[in-house]
Amino acid sequence: MLPSTLFRRAMPGALFALAVLATSPAPAQEPSDAQRAAWHRPDSIPFPKDNPYTPEKAALGKMLFFDTRLSRDKNLSCASCHNPSFGWEVPFATAIGAGGKPLGRHAPTALNQAWSRNFFWDGRASTLEDQAKGPIEAAVEMDLPMATAVTRLKEVQGYVAAFAKAFPKQGLTEDTGLKAIATLERTIVTGDTPFDRWIRGDAKAMSAEAKRGFALFTGKANCSACHSGWNFTDDKFHDIGLDTADAGRMGITKAVADQHGFKTPGLREIAARAPYMHHGGVATLEAVVAHYVTGGQKRPSLSPLMKPLALNAQAGQGLVTLMRSLSSPQATLAMPNLPSH
């Protein structure tokens, strides 16, 4: 069970009293046909018409994703912030950028981005190709102009050959480099989980506690209002009342209503992706639940979906157990062979 102290630290006294007096969670039950359809994982990965999948592109993208030559000082790669061992994030509050300086936000996961419409915490990119370019060129991240990256890669015959194979009509260009990275990123998909097997009809795949957590998640706690669908995200932006000076989505749209709004993260592999939130300031899943119990800081931009929750410790633990059921077995990822000349 969740220790009562977890909730006590996160909530005012009156709300804590309400939480511990709350009714027990709903009984475990099997998903309805509608829930099976809504939460069933896709059978295939969507690729855009202007950048269809080929194994050659994916292989090239993997090389580029792990190659530090795409950073100014040749010491950072895409994988420096999106490590497959940590749910394709890093286990730090904020990622580390150029010059060894910490960045302003936690690294978002690279998992399941083929289904996203908005990229980065603030949604400043609308395609994975645009997203791939951002960190490479950003002065605080990899700090390398794409034109310089192309020049570097053209000095490596192995890359020239790999680009010719993946893009026979175009060869090695800024555009094809970004398309290759985006192709690899679209193949980064979570594996089969206990939750998936349960949704498909295996009643024994998840514990009774996780099933009760799902009933709460989709019911009284209303978590599914934002964490919806098979990837557990609406791909939208919400102010959830965190203590932050970061303008979030408002920095892009300039709309006051978007202040402190951040993209809803998907919850797949969430147990491996601590710490949590855009600033990496929440250390555990239990503390995440405790934040939502409070309803967040009251301010004009706070999402109307954020309301104090009356959850006892058993109910809170059910939510955590559900989220842990979204983990797949750790797969061994073969590192690419990077061309040296």
FENCORRA-V302700 format. One record per backbone hydrogen bond with DSSP energy under -0.5 kcal/mol. CO is the residue of the C=O (numbers start at 1). NH is the residue of the N-H. E is the energy in kcal/mol with one decimal. If there is no record, write none. Layout:
CO_NH_E + CO_NH_E
This chain:
3_6_-1.5 + 3_7_-0.8 + 4_8_-2.3 + 5_9_-2.4 + 6_10_-1.0 + 7_11_-1.5 + 12_16_-2.5 + 13_17_-2.2 + 14_18_-1.9 + 15_19_-2.4 + 16_20_-2.3 + 17_21_-1.1 + 18_22_-0.5 + 19_22_-1.2 + 32_36_-2.5 + 33_37_-2.0 + 34_38_-2.4 + 35_39_-2.3 + 37_40_-0.5 + 38_230_-0.5 + 48_51_-1.5 + 49_52_-0.6 + 54_58_-2.2 + 55_59_-2.4 + 56_60_-2.2 + 57_61_-3.0 + 58_62_-2.1 + 59_63_-1.7 + 60_64_-2.3 + 61_65_-2.5 + 62_66_-1.4 + 64_67_-1.0 + 65_78_-0.7 + 65_79_-1.7 + 66_68_-0.6 + 67_70_-1.2 + 68_71_-1.6 + 68_76_-0.6 + 71_74_-1.2 + 77_80_-1.3 + 78_81_-1.2 + 78_82_-1.3 + 83_86_-2.0 + 83_88_-1.7 + 83_89_-0.9 + 84_87_-0.8 + 86_89_-0.7 + 88_110_-0.8 + 89_83_-2.0 + 90_92_-1.2 + 95_103_-3.4 + 97_100_-1.6 + 98_101_-1.2 + 101_97_-3.4 + 105_95_-1.4 + 110_113_-0.9 + 112_115_-1.1 + 113_116_-1.6 + 119_125_-1.3 + 120_123_-1.2 + 121_263_-2.4 + 125_119_-2.4 + 127_131_-2.3 + 128_132_-2.5 + 129_133_-1.3 + 130_134_-1.6 + 131_135_-0.9 + 132_136_-0.8 + 133_137_-2.1 + 134_138_-2.1 + 135_142_-2.4 + 135_143_-0.6 + 136_144_-3.1 + 138_141_-1.2 + 138_143_-2.0 + 140_98_-1.0 + 141_98_-0.5 + 142_72_-3.3 + 145_149_-2.1 + 146_150_-2.6 + 147_151_-1.9 + 148_152_-2.5 + 149_153_-2.5 + 150_154_-2.3 + 151_155_-0.7 + 152_155_-1.0 + 153_156_-1.8 + 155_157_-0.7 + 156_159_-0.9 + 156_160_-1.9 + 157_161_-2.4 + 158_162_-1.9 + 159_163_-2.8 + 160_164_-1.9 + 161_165_-1.7 + 162_166_-2.2 + 163_167_-3.3 + 167_170_-0.7 + 167_171_-3.2 + 171_173_-0.8 + 173_177_-2.0 + 174_178_-2.0 + 175_179_-2.1 + 176_180_-2.1 + 177_181_-2.0 + 178_182_-2.5 + 179_183_-2.0 + 180_184_-2.1 + 181_185_-2.5 + 182_186_-2.0 + 183_187_-0.8 + 184_187_-1.2 + 185_188_-1.3 + 187_189_-1.4 + 188_112_-2.6 + 192_329_-0.5 + 193_197_-2.1 + 194_198_-2.2 + 195_199_-2.6 + 196_200_-1.9 + 197_202_-2.7 + 198_201_-1.2 + 201_203_-1.2 + 202_205_-1.8 + 207_211_-2.0 + 208_212_-2.4 + 209_213_-2.0 + 210_214_-2.0 + 211_215_-2.1 + 212_216_-2.0 + 213_217_-3.0 + 214_218_-2.5 + 216_221_-1.7 + 216_222_-0.8 + 217_223_-0.7 + 217_224_-2.0 + 219_222_-0.9 + 222_225_-1.5 + 223_226_-1.6 + 223_227_-2.6 + 226_228_-1.6 + 226_234_-1.3 + 228_233_-2.2 + 229_232_-1.9 + 231_267_-0.9 + 231_268_-0.5 + 236_264_-2.4 + 238_240_-0.8 + 238_262_-2.1 + 239_303_-2.8 + 241_297_-2.2 + 242_244_-1.1 + 247_250_-1.4 + 247_260_-1.7 + 247_261_-0.7 + 248_251_-1.7 + 249_252_-1.9 + 249_253_-2.3 + 250_254_-2.5 + 255_258_-1.9 + 256_259_-1.9 + 258_250_-1.2 + 258_261_-2.2 + 261_249_-2.8 + 262_238_-2.1 + 263_265_-0.5 + 267_270_-1.8 + 269_272_-1.5 + 270_273_-1.6 + 276_282_-1.5 + 277_280_-1.4 + 278_106_-3.4 + 281_283_-0.5 + 282_275_-0.5 + 282_276_-3.4 + 284_288_-1.6 + 285_289_-2.3 + 286_290_-2.1 + 287_291_-1.9 + 288_292_-1.8 + 289_293_-1.9 + 290_294_-1.2 + 291_294_-0.6 + 291_295_-0.8 + 291_296_-0.7 + 292_295_-0.5 + 293_309_-1.7 + 297_299_-0.5 + 299_302_-1.8 + 303_306_-1.9 + 305_307_-0.8 + 309_311_-1.2 + 312_316_-2.3 + 313_2_-0.8 + 313_317_-2.3 + 314_318_-1.5 + 315_319_-1.6 + 316_320_-1.8 + 317_321_-2.7 + 318_322_-2.3 + 319_323_-2.3 + 320_324_-2.1 + 321_325_-1.1 + 322_325_-0.8 + 323_326_-1.4 + 324_327_-1.1 + 325_195_-1.7 + 326_269_-2.2 + 327_194_-0.6 + 331_333_-0.6 + 332_334_-0.6 + 336_338_-0.8 + 341_157_-2.2
